[in-house]
Amino acid sequence: MFRASIYLSICSIGLLSAQHAPFAGPTEGVTFDAPTKSFRTITGSLGSASLGQAVLGDFDYGSVAPHKHYAVAFRDGRCFLVSALDSQQASATMLPGCFNMPEDVAWSGDGFTAVLYSRTEGWIQVLTGVPDSVTPSNLINITPGTSLSAVAVDIDGGHVVVGITGDMPGVYQLTQDQLFVPILSLGKPAALAFSADRGALYAVDAANSQVFELNMTDLSSQSWSIDGLNDPIAIAPVRDAEMRRVIYIASGNDHMLYAYDTTSHEQIATVELDFAPTMMAPLGHHSFLLRPRHTDEDTMWSFEDSSPPSVYFIPPTPLTMSGGLQ
């Protein structure tokens, strides 16, 4: 078993609020930091990065579009589009027709479509035209007797799929009429993700410990077994540092990260983690966020899709404010 090296990022950059200094040096990205209720930069590159200055704050929830400088956020039951997170002119604009705060957001690869969703309450809401002409759909509820387990969107928002457990388990695609049609029968879909070319959907079936690759053109599928994963929570298809087509699977209670070659179906890396991953969200162009902070005592964890994967934790710098966040 390969055990990842864990890297400590050390930095002493002060955190400023609404009146902050220009960005200096490289940044890995921007993320929402729940304990401080703010969007904060990840200053530096992984291996020497820290959770740095606050760009905009006083939000109850936020989600940044992949590889973009805008986000959706919620405050007091209202939805906002947060823009220009890479500048001193970050701003928040209220979005009409969007009132239910989600538990999570699934973004299209191009960042133009966001699917808000709640597993607990069993609903999704699709925002298209982000960021220039945002149009929210109606709230779409999951059929009673079933539960929402996973959501995924392809690179341009053309396909939205959900995992359903309960009375009618499987993977369903959202139609233009806002109906769910079955496309893959699974016992317990736990994680979903599209390939970058949107030609394939990858799904993890926790009931049978299998990965499915669904061809989105003819809906044919193939599958292979995955051993040792008792709690798969996320999947991400990428090309690794050697340009192989790889899928990463994170397993929560197992504290594991696995990499599989999608051509040979062979397991090519096994990373034992010192924490329980809760997500696998794009961060930089070759990195993912595995666990954000939920309390001031938490540490943020990420990994880089090198060969083998390298895991890093990102310490926060002290939050200093001059007049509060805006």
Secondary structure, 3 states (H helix, E strand, C coil): CCCCCEEECCCCCCECCCCCCCCCCCEEEEEEECCCCEEEEEEECCCCCEEEEEEEECCCEEEECCCCCCEEEEECCEEEEEECCCCCCCEEEEECCCCCCCCEEEECCCCCCEEEEECCCCEEEEEECCCCCCEECCCEECCCCEEEEEEEECCCCCCEEEEEEECCCEEEEECCCCCEEEEECCCCEEEEEECCCCCEEEEEECCCCEEEEEECCCCCEEEEECCCCCCEEEEEEEECCCCCEEEEEEECCCCEEEEEECCCCCEEEEEECCCCCCCCEECCCCEEEEECCCCCCCCEEEEECCCCCEEEEECECCECCCCCCC
